[in-house]
């Protein structure tokens, strides 16, 4: 007899593949860290008072940032600019940076911007069109340099103004939030590439709307299971989760250091009706689900419901 689980008005059978322990989505981390940092009206009032002088020097910041990276030996090597910047590549990076700066100075707190920063982190982990890997220390360092440049600009543009210290404290909070989202995306891209052998993932139907490509290669450690493949996929493409996965909240009993029991809520994810994952052409729902072992040369195909 099949076992059934009821959650969110849906029924899942025990031959439906499931996942647990997915990483947080960009919007979840965006909201959580914003709350922790206490970003509120006083912060936004202080930042708004300094937007205009920072905006006036925005071009200087963009140009100066890439001049600095070009003149620093390690980052010049990383970008392939040992003999000077490639004009097309430099223009691309300046445009990317300018969009980020405009949204930052516009105090964009949307979830869309959280996903933009998440994707920026993936690009810096060699998952951009040029596949340039910027080590994490330089991602962190670049945000710190922007923070320092904001401080220099405001000291020069608003000398002695009492709002400046409060504004800089608030900009520091906001830039820390940005860095956290970038590193979240960065980690999903690095995880995607960690492993001993490659497998190919192919995407069909509206899955391609999320992935913006037909296929990707993922590297896996030996003895990996399908849960690792799907976990990495849904961490890398978090926007697809509401479409493909239903959530069940589980309560797990734990005991603290004093021996007192307490309940810890955890999420479990189930494939929604019609979502199909094939391993070498066979439906994993009938082949041990997410516990299926992956071998070198295996091919995974992901289909949405319908055609």
Secondary structure, DSSP 8 states (H G I E B T S, - for coil): ---EEEETTEEEETTS-EEE-----HHHHHHHHHHHHT--HHHHHHHHHHHHHHHHTHHHHHHHHHHHHHHSHHHHHHTT-TT---HHHHHHHHHHHHHHHHHHHTT---HHHHHHHHHHHHHHBTTSTT--B--HHHHHHHHHHHHHHHHHHHHHHSTT-THHHHHHHHHHHHHHHHHHHHHHHHHHHHHHH-SSEEEEEEE-TTHHHHHSSSEEEEEE-TT-BHHHHHHHHHHHTGGGHHHHEEEEEEEEEEE-TTS-EEEEEEEEEEE-TT-EEEETTEEGGGTTGGG-B--TT-EEEEE-S--
